[in-house]
């Protein structure tokens, strides 16, 4: 036990020891901070550490605070902290540069320039102060509103790079690039190019400078010089990707597809495998060369490398669609949709592919899915309505298009599709109202102006003929390369016995833009017939007949041309060129006129029976061949009965159907006068097994029997139709 006085003494000694320890720490800190400048501060360690020059801890503190303030976008506080740090380290180049930069940030350009000028005077042999001074001067020069003043200020910067920066570091790439920029902005571009070339000579290892010079020559369209310097950049560094890519870009621009393909392939095989930008460029080369199979194969490789990049899948699916490889295309689109189930555009694209592949049931199901998932979007309703329009079902088309219009009244495409539907339905007045609304939303559109001409022509040809001509001329004025408008106007002049020379010119222009269109050939052939040039008329109409062998108009034109030719030959008026052309068509010998007349009879008869309600064609045939064709009147009565079954009145269902160009069983089934839905196509197939040899290829002109639907299917269809039509109102 400790005696009381000693215990008290020991207890009172502990605070004193703590105070002494604290003072010792302070004294130690004071002694460290007061080490003379020519001594080193060493920190005890078992490992050797770098030795720093002595700095006051306050300078560290303020510099750190300045960095924090700058990172938090507070340049004012940062500048204040830098100035405090400079009080402890006034000779610090880094702090002074930071101060100049912060002064520039807060708009004190004069202070920033003075700071940098003082720094360059204090350290004339240091590179960075001169570079910063030139940069700030350039910023100020570019902000000068007067062009001449701007050029003068920029010219004052050039000596800084020439006499200071390059003198300190002759290999400084940034200096040569900055010099070129200054020379270019002051109208001395050739001097700038020379300086870049000088920098390339001074530094034989630089890869960037020759590339940059090549880039500038490309901008000047001096492609030979550009190639020279791009090639130099990859000579100096064979792995320099920008040089290879720029050379390949030049090859592609100049149509040297094989060279471009080889360079892009080199990049992907040896430098940057999987570079998506280069892969996209190589893909464009394949497409430009029309190497679709190579493009598709390459896209397969890309998709394996970038399984998450759906853009390439979309490109692949589009190429597959263009090649009519619809199955793989649909698989690719569905793979993207599984990852993006809420993407409306992808669903719309899938529906359009179903349409292209003639899978109309799937297209309708897809559009119904769009309507269910996106009830507030017009796109599902619009796609459904437009599909029913194409399928010849105006009732359902109008129902869905009206729904789409309520959701998106500002979309001219909806009004246009509605106008086409009503026109096909022969509801001309509401069709014109819808088309007018589309033209209000999309003024100056050649397609809409052209369709207004067509609508007026269908509505009342005689009454609106002048307006039809005016609209066709306006459509051509808006789009001089509009072949349908050119042909329509030319054929109108032919039919109306107008200016036939001008009509021929218009039709030939249409054929220039669409040389494979048989309708234009028919127009041209009929134009030559009206001009009295039977040789050219026969040639052009023969070409049209090969492509459209069951078209009633083409058959009628061909028959009349052949009749005229036979009459001319019978009178001995055939010129040698005409006879030579007929011989090349297999018509030669003394019986050529008789054979032409028989061909004319066959063609005119078929034309009259295909469309027996065209009384002018019937009268023409009776006038020319009625006396020798006793069976024609009986066949005509049967044809008219058949026509009535094909085109029943009062909305009744047709019991017969004549196959048109482009028809499929689903298209036929979907027509409103057949079943109104593509899903019943097999009913047509079963009823016509004896005449349908290949359901995928229906002969044009084939007559199909349309049986009634089974009672259960008919009742279900009628129920669904009534539910839909109850919502439909025709304005």
Secondary structure, DSSP 8 states (H G I E B T S, - for coil): ---HHHHHHHHHHHHHHHHHHHHHHHHHHHHHHT--TTS------SS---------HHHHHHHHHHHHHHHTT-HHHHHHHHHHHHHH-TT-HHHHHHHHHHHHHTT-HHHHHHHHHHHHHHTTT-HHHHHHHHHHHHHHHHT-SSHHHHHHHHHHHHHIIIIIIHHH-TT-HHHHHHHHHHHHHTT-HHHHHHHHHHHHHH-TT-SHHHHHHHHHHHHTT-HHHHHHHHHHHHHH-TT-HHHHHHHHHHHHHTT-HHHHHHHHHHIIIII-TT-HHHHHHHHHHHHHTT-HHHHHHHHHHHHHH-TT-HHHHHHHHHHHHHTT-HHHHHHHHHHHHHH-TT-HHHHHHHHHHHHHTT-HHHHHHHHHHHHHHTTT-HHHHHHHHHHHHHTT-HHHHHHHHHHHHHH-TT-HHHHHHHHHHHHHTT-HHHHHHHHHHHHHHSTT-HHHHHHHHHHHHHH-TTTTHHHHHHHHHHHHHH-TT-HHHHHHHHHHHHHTT--HHHHHHHHHHHHHH-TT-HHHHHHHHHHHHHHT-HHHHHHHHHHHHHH-TT-HHHHHHHHHHHHHHHHHHHTT---HHHHHHHHHTT--STTHHHHHHHHHHHHHHHHHHHTTT-HHHHHHHHHHHTTT-TTHHHHHHHHHHHHHHHS-STT---SEEE--TT--HHHHHHSTTTTSSGGGHHHHHHHTTTT-S-TT---TT-EEE-----HHHHHHHHHHHHHHHTT----
